[in-house]
Amino acid sequence: MKWNLRLTAANKGIWKASELQRSLAEHGLVISAGKMSGLWSGQPISLKLEDLDIICVVLGCEIGDLLTPEPEKVVRPGQQESLRAVAGGTVSSAAVVPKRRDGRSLPPA
């Protein structure tokens, strides 16, 4: 999904994160400056559905204005191997050997 908060806010005449933060607080959603910065300039890792409702009310928008599906980014079963083959990579079936974090070697098996 693509997060379009900044574009949606701009379409509603809100150009600064602090403006949106104040409006959200007036509607009961108090967001810290750090979280607001992440919502404004990045893509949120998680967001409560309740918070999305408040954002939509404040911006007068629909969920589809804030979130745009990107189905082309979904990796389907079997697609990863075909993407590597197309890119010239090879799929290796070598065993993964654990390594110690302190730099010492493991005892012989």
Salt bridges, closest charged atoms under 4 A:
GLU70 OE1 - LYS73 NZ 3.42
ASP102 OD2 - ARG100 NH2 2.71
